[in-house]
Amino acid sequence: MNALIIDDNKIARSTIKQLAGRIADIEITGECADAIEASNLLNLHPVDLLLLDIEMPGMTGLELTRNLAGRHPVIIFVTSKKDYAADAFDLNVADYILKPVTPSRFIQAIDKAREILESRKEEMKVKEDEFIFIRDSNIVRKLKLDQILYAEAMGDYVKLHTADKFYAVHNTLKAVEDRLPASQFLRIHRSYLVAVNKIDTIENGALIVNHKWLPVADAYRAVLNKRMNVL
């Protein structure tokens, strides 16, 4: 798993790096002395795991965690303060380690992080085979999510486009968006929702899916770029 160390204390970063170096499947891809620097780095280079301090100048580790909603790295807090434990676990972090960190406690936390990452991989495998039932012209059809290229709002209907046809459902685009997994689909315009893994090209304020040009609204462009890890 790729990991980033974030701590304003150089000695603490060195200690964590040494502990991580003893575990075969951890690769430390970088170190940051503050959470703002880490946030900028993560926009360009997402990682699997954050080894994160809490009290830091500029932005706390808790604030960084809240700002990372949607990107979902596994987070282990490594801190000298007990006071933030309740807030940390409300954010669904993997573990909360108090300094000084012992090797056994560190390994225990890494084991939890590894389990979370493995479970996410399994969830993604399941999602590839997920489906929904739609009512199309008074016929209820089973439609695999992987078949959907994009959804298009058309008045009181939403067209679910596949590679060779579309299905019209009487609903709002917002309702369709709520039914589809956010891990696979992204809103790019008030009238369009796209399957992220079906995007071929992003160009001149639009993107191409299966040779079809779809507009990208300014309000959604930054989120799209982050999701696509555009450099």
C-alpha positions, -999 to +999 in steps of 0.1 A: +000+000+000+012+035-008+014+058+022+020+095+030+034+107+064+020+140+076+035+155+107+050+189+115+077+173+137+107+160+116+117+135+143+082+121+144+081+117+106+115+099+108+102+075+135+071+066+116+091+061+084+114+037+102+085+017+116+068+016+081+101+005+066+099-028+085+066-037+069+070-053+035+039-041+017+041-004+027+058+021+004+062+056+018+057+078-012+063+111+006+064+132+037+046+165+045+053+189+073+017+203+073-018+194+062-021+221+035+010+208+017-005+173+020-038+183+006-021+198-025+000+167-030-030+144-026-048+163-054-020+152-078-009+119-063-036+100-043-024+073-019-039+043-001-029+053+035-023+085+055-002+084+086-015+117+100-008+139+130-036+161+144-023+193+158-004+211+131-001+248+121-025+261+094-048+231+091-053+203+116-053+166+107-091+165+115-097+193+091-077+176+064-097+144+069-130+162+065-117+179+033-108+146+018-144+134+016-148+116-016-112+106-020-112+080+008-076+072+017-074+050+048-063+072+077-044+063+108-039+092+133-006+093+150-007+119+178+004+128+213-031+140+222-058+118+236-084+145+234-094+141+198-101+103+198-139+107+197-138+132+168-114+110+149-135+079+151-165+099+141-146+103+108-143+066+104-105+065+106-088+031+108-070+037+140-058+063+165-022+058+179-007+077+207+030+087+206+055+074+214+045+047+189+056+011+197+063-013+168+036-037+180+010-009+182+020+003+147+017-031+132-017-035+148-029-003+131-014-012+098-033-046+099-066-027+104-057-004+074-049-034+053-082-051+061-101-019+051-082-017+018-089-054+010-126-050+018-128-020-006-112-041-033-138-067-028-166-041-029-153-028-062-154-064-076-190-068-065-199-034-080-187-044-114-215-069-115-242-047-099-274-039-117-306-019-114-341-025-125-356+002-146-391+008-160-388+014-197-421+018-217-440+000-190-415-029-191-393-036-161-358-044-173-326-055-156-297-032-166-261-039-155-244-007-142-213-014-164-235-011-195-244+025-187-222+051-205-240+082-193-274+095-182-291+125-199-320+146-185-347+151-211-377+170-196-396+146-173-374+117-184-338+105-181-322+086-209-298+059-198-274+055-227-256+022-234-232+014-263-260+006-287-293+021-274-309+041-246-336+035-221-360+063-211-371+063-174-397+087-160-376+103-133-353+132-125-315+131-130-310+137-093-331+106-085-310+086-109-278+100-095-289+089-060-295+054-072-262+050-090-229+044-070-208+076-066-177+055-070-186+049-107-207+078-118-201+116-117-223+146-124-207+168-150-236+191-159-272+198-148-283+175-176-256+148-176-242+121-154-213+101-167-197+067-160-162+078-151-145+047-165-162+053-199-146+087-205-123+087-235-112+123-238-116+156-220-113+186-243-124+222-247-150+222-219-164+188-229-157+151-227-161+123-251-179+090-242-183+065-270-178+092-297-204+114-281-195+149-269-209+158-235-207+193-220-189+199-187-202+228-167-178+251-149-193+242-115-183+205-120-149+209-138-127+210-107-144+179-092-140+161-126-103+169-128-097+157-093-116+125-099-097+118-131-064+127-114-056+151-142-021+164-139 
